[in-house]
Amino acid sequence: MSENLNVGGFHYRFRVLNPDGSIDCDIEADNLIPQDGLSFLLLSPFGDSAPISTFYCGLWRGNVVPTASLKATDIPSNLQEFVGYSQATRPIWTRLHDGVGTIDNAANLAEFTVTADATLHGALLVSDPTKGGNSGLLLSCVRFPTPKPVTAGQKCQLIAGITYVPTNVI
């Protein structure tokens, strides 16, 4: 039966704003849910895995293709998390449920005020607030369609959300 199941992932919107407020880029991409994240999403609603109430947004510089085996321990070395922003910790993923089937942070964007030039390859959701940290649960990891250079003074905004689509087709 499991060969007929398909779990969609998170959808991301990444925007870079110039210091004057103009939009430098606006990227949308769908993610990979690593195996640990998939297990969490399947088990926690039924009490088979401990709940995690807070997740945080991060950006990464590594020119890698995410795989199902990625873990939070891979964030500093493999993904090469981008930490060149002024916020003291990773921005919290302040999510809201739309009452139907989507949960996202569109009403409360995660923001990163860039302090160091870099080329970004993707974004992530993790349960550890520590910039550059390697613990917690890596819930989601997305690679942008094209690498995005950012420069000090720009601001990055990130929206991440997941939609569960009811279906009777198996």
N, C-alpha and C positions, 0 to 999 in steps of 0.2 A: 504494500500500500504506500509506503513512503516514496517510492519512485514516482508517484503521481502528485506529490505535494510540492508546492513551490512557494517559498517565502520571499516576498519582495524585500528590498532593503530600504535604507534611508535615502532620501533625496536631499541634496545640498544646493544651496545658492550662496555663492561667494562673490562679494562685491568689494572693489578697491576704490576708495575715494581719494582724490588729490587734496592737498592742503586748502585749496580754494573751494572745496565741496563738490567739484565736478566729478563725474564718474569716470574712472580710468578703465575699469572692466567690470563685467557682470557675467559670471560663469555659473552654469547649472550642471550637475552631474549626479549620477546614482552611485551608490557605494557597494562595498563588499562588507558583509557581516562576517567577521571571523568566527570560527567554530565555537570559541568560548562565548562570544556574544549571542550566537544563535542558540546555544544551549541555555543561556540565561533567559532569553526571550521565551523559550518554550517551557522552561521549568519553573521560573519564579511565580507566574500567575497561579500556579497550583500548589505553592508552598514547598515544592521539591528543591528549591534553591533559595538562599537567603535574599530578601529584597535589597535593592540598592536605590536609595531615594534621590541621589544627586549625581549627575554626570557633568562633565566639563568639556569645553571645546578646545581643540588644539590645531595647529597648523604644522606641516612638515616640509622639509627641504630635500629629503633623499630621493634620488631618481630611481625609485623601485616600483615594482608592480605588487600591490598587496595580494596576499594569499590567505587562504582559510586558516593557516596555521599561525598567523600573526598573533602576538600577545602583547600586553602592556610592557613587558620586559624588552620588547623590540623597539620601543618608541625612541629612546635616545640614540641607539647605535644603528639600527636598520632604517627607520623612518627619518632619523635626524630631525627631531622636533625643532621648529623655529621658536626661539625664545627671545628674539630681538624686538620686544614690544614693552610698553611702559607698565602694563598691568602687573601687579605683584604675583598673581596666580593665573592659572588658566581661567578664562571666563566661564561662568556657570551656564549650563544649558537650561535656561528658565523656560520650561515647556508648558504649553496649554493644550488641553484636549478640546477639539471642536464639537464634541457631543455626538459625533457620527462615527468617524473611523480614523481620524488623523490626530497626531500629537506632534507639535513642532514649537519652535521658538520665534515664529514670525512676528509676534507682538513684542518680543523682547530680544532683539538681535544680540549675538555675542560680538563684542568689538575688541579689536586689537589696534593700539596706536603704535605704529611701526617706528622703532628707534635705530634699526640697523638694516642696511640693504641686504636683500636676499632674493633667491629664486625659489618660489613655493611650488610644490608638486601636489599637495593635497591637504586634507583636513581629517580630523578624527573626533570621536567622542570616547571619553574614558572616565572612570570613576575616581581618579586621583586628581586633586587640584594643583599639584606641584608642577610648575613649569620645568620641563625636561625630566620629569619623574618617570619611573619605570615600574610602578606598582598599580594595583587596582585591576579593573576589568576593561579591556578594550572592546567597546560595544560596536563600533563602526569605524570604518576607514575608507576614505574616498580619494581616488587619484583624479586630479583635474584633467580635462581633455588635452590641455596644453599647459606647460609650465608658465607660472606667472611671476615676473620680476616685480618686487616692491622696493620702495626707497623710503628712507627715514622721512618722517613728516606725513606720510600717507596713513590712512585709516582703513583697516579691513573689517568687513562685516560678514558674519556667517549665520545662515539659517540652516538648521537640520531638522528633518521631520520624517516620520514614518506613517504610512497609511495601511490599515488592514482592510482588505477588500473582501466582503462576504461573497461567497459563491456556493453553488450547489453542484458544481462540476468537479468530479474526481476521476 
